[in-house]
């Protein structure tokens, strides 16, 4: 017996209405959980999303000896009891973000053993940048069957000048986490610019870290001693990808939907693109208001922040099936992320795959509900959006992928009028 999402599509007219709140950012809280290894006391976080990836990271930390308490939207992590530096392979294989634990374990204990991380199957995800960072900071990397052991000389990393040949969010974050306890100064060049990196740097700084330049291409970290968390909890920033997903849903099917507890300034590229496509969007300091209107075709090219996010590529493809004319989408970051369009074609979309990175979309085409299987977090959510406008019933299986990134999504979407239920099948 498995759980599925059952969605009854709309009647054609925009029908969603009401308010929906954005949860804390998945890609921020997971790195903060990894950073907890660097603390001498309990790290407390609020606005924590209720998602499976948080549970998976908690299980890994607990396997290492940490104490983790997750209640409602709060999280308390005490890593004083960590007794080992080997990340369990069976648990690591379930979560890509688990690679972020390697840097703080190495920084604190002088040694770490880990295997290749898991996560979504959206293309090759090499860890070369992590290994190059560790070597540059004076560590020895020993490649073993299925994994690596990394040892810092004399038990402590040393500051280094790092240049990333490609911008990498997790690579930038890992370098910051490694450098916080390193001896001397680390300079990270061609660093990624994402808001989650800025938030992580702010968290480390209020805990005793010395980081400047986060949010720019050059970040400087002055190494020091073990961190001490503030007594009060630190709020996780809103999830810009979730907010963007709701925004695209609204552009497809909203009579009048207000997206609350978000940061519109983190969504400039999606907002600009959707407005150019014809969507009606109002922005406030911490909210977005969207209404569906007839859509124009667009050319979309994913890019590192502040460009259009790759994590919003699948939802925008779904939206463009309803735009009048020819649209093109160019996925520049992952090499297998467009495979999900096969399901949209089965539902009635007119999409031509030009190569693994580019698709051509002719619209508008009416979609028809089908039984589909979620292949990853973002494509799964794109199928939810497709089901919202498809004629008839859409049933989505393998929904644990969606649960990894979107907490209580069916319940929240029901509140704005979507006919979606989580059922056993």
C-alpha positions as CSV (number, residue, x, y, z in Angstrom):
1,X,0.0,0.0,0.0
2,X,1.4,3.4,-1.0
3,X,0.2,7.0,-0.7
4,X,-0.6,9.0,-3.8
5,X,-1.9,12.4,-4.7
6,X,-5.3,12.4,-6.4
7,X,-6.1,15.7,-8.2
8,X,-9.3,16.7,-9.9
9,X,-8.4,19.4,-12.5
10,X,-10.0,22.8,-12.9
11,X,-12.8,23.6,-15.4
12,X,-10.6,26.0,-17.5
13,X,-11.4,29.2,-15.7
14,X,-8.9,30.4,-13.0
15,X,-10.3,29.0,-9.8
16,X,-7.7,29.1,-7.0
17,X,-8.3,31.8,-4.4
18,X,-7.1,32.6,-0.9
19,X,-3.8,32.8,0.9
20,X,-0.9,30.3,1.1
21,X,2.1,30.6,3.4
22,X,5.7,29.8,2.4
23,X,7.7,27.5,4.7
24,X,11.4,27.8,5.6
25,X,13.9,27.2,3.0
26,X,15.0,23.5,2.5
27,X,18.3,24.5,1.1
28,X,19.1,26.8,4.0
29,X,18.0,24.6,6.9
30,X,19.9,21.5,5.7
31,X,23.2,23.5,5.6
32,X,22.5,24.9,9.1
33,X,22.0,21.4,10.3
34,X,25.4,20.4,8.9
35,X,26.9,23.6,10.4
36,X,25.7,22.5,13.9
37,X,28.7,20.1,14.0
38,X,30.8,23.3,14.5
39,X,29.0,24.3,17.7
40,X,29.9,23.7,21.3
41,X,26.3,24.2,22.4
42,X,22.7,23.6,21.2
43,X,21.8,25.3,17.9
44,X,18.1,26.3,17.8
45,X,16.3,27.0,14.6
46,X,12.7,28.2,13.9
47,X,10.6,28.4,10.7
48,X,11.9,24.9,9.9
49,X,10.0,23.2,7.1
50,X,8.2,19.9,7.8
51,X,9.9,17.9,5.0
52,X,11.5,14.5,4.7
53,X,14.9,15.9,3.8
54,X,15.1,17.5,7.3
55,X,14.2,14.1,8.8
56,X,16.9,12.4,6.7
57,X,19.6,14.9,7.9
58,X,18.4,14.5,11.5
59,X,18.9,10.8,11.2
60,X,22.4,11.2,9.9
61,X,23.3,13.5,12.7
62,X,21.8,11.2,15.3
63,X,23.8,8.3,13.9
64,X,26.9,10.3,14.5
65,X,25.9,10.8,18.1
66,X,24.1,14.2,18.0
67,X,20.8,14.8,19.8
68,X,18.1,16.3,17.5
69,X,14.6,17.5,18.6
70,X,12.2,18.5,15.8
71,X,8.9,19.8,17.0
72,X,6.4,21.6,14.8
73,X,8.5,24.3,13.0
74,X,11.4,24.3,15.5
75,X,14.6,22.4,15.6
76,X,17.2,21.9,18.4
77,X,20.5,20.2,17.6
78,X,23.2,19.3,20.2
79,X,26.3,17.9,18.6
80,X,28.4,17.7,21.8
81,X,27.9,14.0,21.8
82,X,29.2,13.3,18.3
83,X,31.6,10.3,18.7
84,X,32.6,9.6,15.1
85,X,33.5,11.2,11.8
86,X,32.2,8.5,9.4
87,X,29.0,9.5,7.7
88,X,26.9,6.2,7.4
89,X,26.7,5.3,3.7
90,X,23.2,3.9,3.8
91,X,21.9,7.2,5.2
92,X,24.1,9.4,3.0
93,X,22.7,7.7,-0.1
94,X,19.3,9.1,0.7
95,X,20.2,12.8,0.7
96,X,22.4,14.8,-1.6
97,X,22.8,17.6,1.0
98,X,24.6,15.1,3.3
99,X,27.8,16.0,1.5
100,X,27.7,19.3,3.4
101,X,28.4,17.4,6.6
102,X,31.9,16.4,5.3
103,X,33.4,19.9,5.7
104,X,32.3,20.6,9.3
105,X,33.2,17.1,10.4
106,X,36.7,17.5,8.9
107,X,37.1,21.0,10.3
108,X,36.1,19.9,13.8
109,X,37.7,16.4,14.1
110,X,40.5,16.6,11.5
111,X,39.1,13.6,9.7
112,X,36.0,12.5,7.8
113,X,35.0,9.4,5.9
114,X,32.1,9.5,3.5
115,X,30.6,7.9,0.4
116,X,29.0,9.4,-2.7
117,X,25.8,11.2,-1.7
118,X,22.3,10.4,-3.0
119,X,19.4,12.7,-3.9
120,X,17.4,13.3,-7.1
121,X,18.4,11.6,-10.3
122,X,18.8,14.8,-12.4
123,X,22.2,14.3,-13.9
124,X,25.8,14.0,-12.9
125,X,26.7,15.7,-9.6
126,X,30.5,15.4,-9.1
127,X,32.1,16.2,-5.8
128,X,35.4,17.3,-7.3
129,X,35.0,20.8,-6.0
130,X,34.8,19.5,-2.4
131,X,37.8,17.3,-2.7
132,X,39.8,20.1,-4.4
133,X,38.8,22.5,-1.5
134,X,40.0,20.0,1.1
135,X,43.3,19.4,-0.6
136,X,43.9,23.1,-1.0
137,X,43.3,23.5,2.7
138,X,46.0,21.0,3.5
139,X,44.1,17.8,3.8
140,X,45.0,14.4,2.4
141,X,42.3,12.7,0.3
142,X,42.3,8.9,0.2
143,X,40.0,7.4,-2.4
144,X,38.5,4.1,-1.3
145,X,36.0,1.7,-2.7
146,X,32.8,3.6,-2.9
147,X,34.0,6.6,-0.9
148,X,36.7,8.8,0.6
149,X,38.7,9.4,3.8
150,X,40.0,12.9,4.2
151,X,42.6,13.8,6.9
152,X,43.8,17.3,7.8
153,X,47.5,17.6,8.5
154,X,48.1,17.9,12.2
155,X,44.4,17.6,12.7
156,X,43.5,21.1,11.5
157,X,42.7,22.6,8.2
158,X,44.6,25.7,7.1
159,X,43.3,28.8,5.2
160,X,43.7,28.9,1.5
161,X,42.8,30.9,-1.6
162,X,40.1,28.9,-3.5
163,X,38.9,29.6,-7.0
164,X,35.8,27.7,-8.2
165,X,35.9,27.0,-12.0
166,X,32.1,26.8,-11.8
167,X,29.8,28.5,-9.3
168,X,28.6,25.9,-6.8
169,X,26.1,26.6,-4.0
170,X,27.0,23.6,-1.9
171,X,30.6,23.9,-2.8
172,X,30.6,27.5,-1.6
173,X,28.8,26.6,1.6
174,X,31.2,23.7,2.3
175,X,34.2,25.9,1.9
176,X,32.7,28.4,4.4
177,X,32.0,25.6,6.9
178,X,35.5,24.2,6.5
179,X,37.2,27.6,6.8
180,X,35.4,28.8,10.0
181,X,37.6,26.6,12.2
182,X,40.6,26.6,9.9
183,X,43.9,28.2,10.8
184,X,44.3,31.5,9.0
185,X,42.3,33.2,6.2
186,X,40.4,31.5,3.4
187,X,39.4,33.5,0.3
188,X,36.7,31.9,-1.9
189,X,36.6,33.3,-5.5
190,X,33.8,32.8,-8.0
191,X,31.5,32.0,-5.0
192,X,27.8,31.3,-5.6
193,X,25.5,34.2,-4.7
194,X,22.3,32.6,-3.5
195,X,20.4,34.1,-0.6
196,X,20.8,30.8,1.3
197,X,24.6,31.4,1.4
198,X,24.1,34.9,2.8
199,X,21.8,33.5,5.5
200,X,24.2,30.7,6.4
201,X,27.1,33.2,6.7
202,X,24.9,35.4,8.9
203,X,24.1,32.4,11.1
204,X,27.8,31.6,11.4
205,X,28.7,35.2,12.1
206,X,26.2,35.6,15.0
207,X,27.8,32.4,16.4
208,X,31.4,33.8,16.4
209,X,32.4,33.2,12.8
210,X,34.2,35.9,10.8
211,X,32.8,35.9,7.3
212,X,32.6,38.9,4.9
213,X,31.5,39.1,1.3
214,X,28.7,36.5,1.3
215,X,26.3,37.3,-1.6
216,X,29.3,38.5,-3.7
217,X,31.7,36.6,-5.9
218,X,34.5,36.8,-3.3
219,X,34.0,35.6,0.3
220,X,36.7,35.9,3.0
221,X,36.7,33.7,6.1
222,X,39.0,34.3,9.1
223,X,39.3,31.0,10.9
224,X,38.8,30.8,14.6
225,X,37.6,28.6,17.4
226,X,34.5,26.5,17.9
227,X,31.2,28.3,17.5
228,X,28.7,29.2,20.1
229,X,25.0,29.5,19.2
230,X,23.0,32.4,20.4
231,X,20.4,31.7,23.2
232,X,17.5,32.7,21.0
233,X,16.5,30.6,18.0
234,X,17.5,31.7,14.5
235,X,14.7,31.8,11.9
236,X,15.3,30.0,8.6
237,X,14.6,32.3,5.6
238,X,11.5,31.6,3.5
239,X,11.9,29.1,0.7
240,X,12.2,31.0,-2.5
241,X,11.7,27.9,-4.6
242,X,8.5,27.0,-2.9
243,X,7.3,30.6,-3.2
244,X,8.2,30.6,-6.9
245,X,6.4,27.3,-7.4
246,X,3.2,28.8,-5.8
247,X,3.7,31.9,-8.1
248,X,3.8,29.7,-11.2
249,X,0.7,27.8,-10.0
250,X,-1.0,31.1,-9.5
251,X,-0.1,32.3,-13.0
252,X,-1.7,29.1,-14.3
253,X,-4.9,28.8,-12.2
254,X,-5.4,31.7,-9.7
255,X,-8.5,33.8,-9.6
256,X,-6.7,35.7,-6.8
257,X,-4.0,34.1,-4.7
258,X,-1.8,35.8,-2.1
259,X,1.5,34.1,-1.3
260,X,2.6,35.1,2.2
261,X,5.7,34.9,4.4
262,X,8.1,35.1,1.4
263,X,10.8,37.5,0.2
264,X,9.9,38.8,-3.3
265,X,13.4,40.3,-3.6
266,X,14.7,36.7,-3.9
267,X,12.5,36.1,-6.9
268,X,13.3,38.9,-9.2
269,X,14.0,36.6,-12.2
270,X,10.8,34.5,-12.0
271,X,8.7,37.6,-11.3
272,X,10.2,39.4,-14.3
273,X,9.7,36.4,-16.6
274,X,6.1,35.7,-15.5
275,X,5.1,39.3,-15.9
276,X,6.7,39.3,-19.4
277,X,4.5,36.2,-20.1
278,X,1.4,38.1,-19.1
279,X,0.8,37.1,-15.5
280,X,-0.6,39.7,-13.2
281,X,1.7,39.9,-10.1
282,X,1.7,42.4,-7.2
283,X,4.7,42.5,-4.9
284,X,4.9,43.6,-1.3
285,X,7.6,43.5,1.3
286,X,6.8,39.9,2.3
287,X,4.0,38.8,0.0
288,X,3.1,38.2,-3.6
289,X,-0.4,38.4,-5.2
290,X,-1.0,36.7,-8.5
291,X,-3.9,36.3,-10.9
292,X,-3.9,34.1,-14.0
293,X,-4.3,35.8,-17.4
294,X,-3.7,34.7,-21.0
295,X,-0.1,33.7,-21.4
296,X,2.5,34.7,-24.0
297,X,5.3,32.3,-25.1
298,X,8.7,32.8,-23.5
299,X,12.3,31.7,-23.9
300,X,13.7,30.6,-20.5
301,X,17.3,29.9,-19.7
302,X,18.2,28.6,-16.3
303,X,21.2,30.2,-14.6
304,X,22.9,30.5,-11.2
305,X,21.4,33.2,-8.9
306,X,20.3,35.9,-9.6
307,X,19.2,34.2,-12.8
308,X,16.2,32.0,-13.3
309,X,16.6,29.0,-10.9
310,X,17.0,25.5,-12.2
311,X,14.7,24.3,-9.4
312,X,11.9,26.3,-11.0
313,X,12.5,24.9,-14.5
314,X,10.0,22.0,-14.3
315,X,7.1,24.2,-13.1
316,X,7.8,26.8,-15.8
317,X,7.7,24.1,-18.5
318,X,4.3,23.1,-17.3
319,X,3.1,26.7,-17.4
320,X,4.4,27.3,-21.0
321,X,2.3,24.4,-22.2
322,X,-0.6,26.9,-21.8
323,X,1.1,29.9,-23.5
324,X,-0.1,30.8,-27.0
325,X,2.8,30.2,-29.3
326,X,6.3,28.7,-29.3
327,X,8.5,28.7,-26.2
328,X,12.0,27.4,-25.6
329,X,13.5,26.2,-22.3
330,X,17.3,25.8,-22.0
331,X,18.4,23.9,-18.8
332,X,22.0,24.9,-18.4
333,X,22.9,23.3,-15.1
334,X,21.8,19.6,-15.0
335,X,22.0,17.2,-17.9
336,X,19.0,14.9,-17.2
337,X,16.5,17.3,-15.6
338,X,14.3,17.6,-18.7
339,X,13.5,13.9,-18.8
340,X,10.2,14.6,-16.9
341,X,8.6,16.2,-20.0
342,X,7.8,12.7,-21.3
343,X,5.0,12.6,-18.8
344,X,3.7,16.0,-19.8
345,X,3.5,14.7,-23.4
346,X,1.4,11.8,-22.3
347,X,-0.9,14.3,-20.6
348,X,-1.3,16.1,-23.9
349,X,1.5,18.7,-24.1
350,X,3.2,19.4,-27.4
351,X,6.9,19.4,-26.4
352,X,9.8,18.5,-28.6
353,X,13.1,17.5,-27.0
354,X,15.9,19.1,-29.0
355,X,18.7,17.7,-26.9
356,X,19.2,16.8,-23.2
357,X,19.3,20.5,-22.3
358,X,16.6,22.1,-24.5
359,X,13.0,21.6,-25.3
360,X,10.6,23.4,-27.7
361,X,7.0,23.9,-26.4
362,X,4.0,24.6,-28.6
363,X,0.9,25.9,-26.8
364,X,-1.7,26.2,-25.6
365,X,-2.6,22.5,-25.4
366,X,-5.3,21.1,-23.1
367,X,-3.9,18.6,-20.6
368,X,-5.7,15.4,-19.6
369,X,-5.3,13.7,-16.2
370,X,-3.2,10.5,-16.1
371,X,-1.5,8.2,-13.6
372,X,2.0,9.5,-13.3
373,X,5.1,8.8,-11.1
374,X,7.1,11.6,-9.5
375,X,10.8,11.2,-10.4
376,X,12.2,13.9,-8.2
377,X,11.1,16.9,-6.0
378,X,10.7,19.6,-8.6
379,X,9.3,17.4,-11.4
380,X,6.8,16.0,-8.9
381,X,5.6,19.4,-8.1
382,X,5.4,20.2,-11.8
383,X,3.0,17.3,-12.1
384,X,0.9,18.7,-9.3
385,X,0.6,21.9,-11.3
386,X,-0.3,20.0,-14.4
387,X,-2.9,18.1,-12.5
388,X,-4.4,21.4,-11.3
389,X,-5.3,22.4,-14.8
390,X,-5.8,19.0,-16.5
391,X,-9.2,17.7,-17.5
392,X,-10.2,14.8,-15.3
393,X,-8.2,13.1,-12.6
394,X,-4.5,13.0,-12.2
395,X,-2.9,10.4,-9.8
396,X,0.7,11.0,-8.8
397,X,2.6,8.1,-7.1
398,X,6.1,8.1,-5.6
399,X,5.1,11.2,-3.7
400,X,7.8,10.8,-1.1
401,X,10.0,12.8,-3.5
402,X,7.5,15.7,-3.3
403,X,7.4,15.3,0.5
404,X,11.2,15.8,0.6
405,X,10.8,19.4,-0.4
406,X,7.2,20.5,0.2
407,X,5.7,20.0,3.6
408,X,1.9,19.2,3.9
409,X,1.5,20.3,0.3
410,X,-1.9,18.7,-0.3
411,X,-3.4,20.3,2.8
412,X,-2.0,23.7,1.9
413,X,-3.2,23.6,-1.7
414,X,-6.7,22.5,-0.7
415,X,-7.0,25.7,1.3
416,X,-6.7,27.8,-1.8
417,X,-9.2,25.6,-3.7
418,X,-7.3,22.8,-5.4
419,X,-9.1,19.5,-5.4
420,X,-6.2,17.4,-4.2
421,X,-6.2,14.6,-1.7
422,X,-3.5,12.3,-0.2
423,X,-4.9,8.8,-0.3
424,X,-3.8,5.2,0.0
425,X,-3.8,3.2,-3.2
